[in-house]
Amino acid sequence: MRLESVSLSHPDFVAMLQALQQQYPDERRTLPEGDDLLMALVAYEQERPVGCALLRTAGSDCAEIEHLYSAKQGTGHILIQQLESAARDRQLGRIAVATRIRYSKAVNYFLHQGFKKCATLPRYKYSSSTICLDKQL
């Protein structure tokens, strides 16, 4: 599997976001702007996009994973490893993710990846339906 750092307007990144939107049609997707974006990734298998994720700032010592999507088993884990490495390279102390409480499969996935429930990230402080998880790096 090959990972490529791309712009938010890259056609393959946009296509993966559209696939994610189809899977969760009631979710509103926002993308980081300016310096908030640390990295956007597309995962490829045999030159076909099979996943995406992005990493944004979430405070002075934290990065947040957003829009993680995988169309092939194992892709999410590989994307998370790369995002964790990018956060470490930026000397950040932790990496976090937020998801809806009702998405128990996503919550369990991140718990299995070593994330633990944490205090709500500032962006989600008014959302009672969101759970935040993080991992020390």
N, C-alpha and C positions, 0 to 999 in steps of 0.2 A: 504494500500500500504506500502511496506517495501523498504527502501533505504539501500544500502550496499556500503560502501567505498571499492573500489577494486583497483588492479594494472592495469596499461594500457594494460597488456597482458592477463587479465582475459578473458576467453572465451565469457562470456556474454557481456562484454564491447566491445570486438572485434566484436561480432555479431551485436550489436546496431550501431556501427560505420559503419559496412557494409550496414546496412539498411539505414543509413543516406546518405552514398555514392550513393546508388541506387536512392534515392530521388533527389539528386543533383549530377549527374554523372560528370559534368564539373568542379567541385570544387576539388582542391588539399587539402588533409588533412595532417596537420603536428601535431605532438604531442610534448608537452613540454618535456624537458630533465632535469635531475638532480633536483636542488632546485627550478626550475621554477614551477614544479607541486605541487600544494597545496592539491588537492583532485580529485579523479575520482569516480563517483557514477554510480550505476546501480539501476534503480527502478524496483521492482518486484510486480506483482499482481498474487496471487495464484502460487507463485514460478516460474512464467514465466516472463522473462525480457520484460519490456514495455517502457523503456526509459533509457537515459544516459546523462551525462554532466560531464565536468571537470572544475576545477578552477585552474588558473595559476597566477603567479605574473605578475603585469603590472606596476611596479614602487614601490616606497617605501611606498605608502599609498593606493595602488589600487590593486584589483584582477580582473581578466578577466574571464568571462564565455566563454567556448568554447564547440563546438560539442554537443550542446543541441539537443536532439532528443526525440520525444515522439510518441509512437504508440497508445497511449490511451489518450483521452481528460482529462485534469486536471493534467497529469503527469508533464508537463513542469513547471507549477506553483509550484508544490511540490518540484521539483528539485531546482528551483530558490530560494525558501525559505530556503532550507538546505544550499545552497551555500552562501547565504547572511549571514546566521547564522555562518557558518565557517569563513567567512571574518571578521565578527564582533569579533569572538573569537580570531582572530589574530590581533585585534585592528587596522584593516584597515578602512580608512575613506570612501572609495567608492568602488563600484563594477561596472564593465563595460562590454560591449559586442560589438563586431564588426560583421557586416553582409554586404552583398552586397546591394547596393542601389536598385537594380532591384528586390530584394526579399521583396516587399512591405508588404506581409503578415507577415514576420518575424519582419520587422521594426514596424509595427502596433502592433504586439503582445507585443514586449518589451515596447513600449510606454504605452500600456494598463497595463503593470506590474509596471509602475511608473518610468521607465527609461526616460531620456531626452537626446536630442542630445548634444554631447560634442565635445571638440577638439579631433582631430584624435590622437589615441594612437600611440606612437613612432613606433611600429612594422608595422603600416599601412601608414606611412607618404608618401610613394611613390605610394599609390594606390588611384586612382581617382574614383574607383568604390565601395569603402568601406565607410560605415557610421558607426560612433561610437556613442554609447549611454552609459550613466552611471546613477548611482543612489547613492546619499549620504546615508551612513549607520548610 
